[in-house]
Amino acid sequence: MSDEPIRITRGQGGEVDVEGPVDGFAASVLKRAGFDTYPTLRGVWIRLPFDLGRTWENEHATWAAEMLAAARYRVDLDPDLRAVTPAASTPSAPPRTKTAMTAQSAPAGTPRRQRR
């Protein structure tokens, strides 16, 4: 890993960009957080999609910074991109219900397999 930090900033046009030493693993973390990668003549351009709202951009930029920091990357997150609350920084999956995690018995009349 490089001593140079990965920088997540909001540009003058309002776009959220990533600059710095992004290797394959860091790129996969950024992709998981919602960033898109575009090839250019000088390398790649990594940014969040446009027009999804500042709140969404802040949540995903903060989430990306937290994941990269957890993977021991040095990260500089623009203060303008910090999510309002820590709970909002991690987009979560829908909660699982208890019934989805319990074993179901076989329907009546279904023969059971015998052990050998």
C-alpha positions, 0 to 999 in steps of 0.5 A: 500500500502507498503512503499517499491517501485515497481522497474522496472529494466533491468537485466544483461541479458537484461530482464526487470523485476518488483520486489517489492510489486505488488498487484492485481491492480498493476499486472493488470496495468502492464499487460495492459502495456505489462508485462507477469506474470509467477508463480514460487515457491517463488511467481510470476515473472513479466517481459516484453517479450524478443526480442521486442527491447530496444525502445519498452521495454523502452516505455512500462516500462515508460508507466507502471511506469507512470500508477503506479505513477498515481495510487499513487504507489511508483515506481523506474524506472531504468534510462536506461528504460526511453523512449526517448520522453514523447510522446513516453511513451504512446502507443496510439490507432489509431485516430478516424475519425469524421465520426465514431462518427456521427449519421447516418440517416436511409436508404431511404424507412425504416419506422420510429417507432412512439412514444407512 
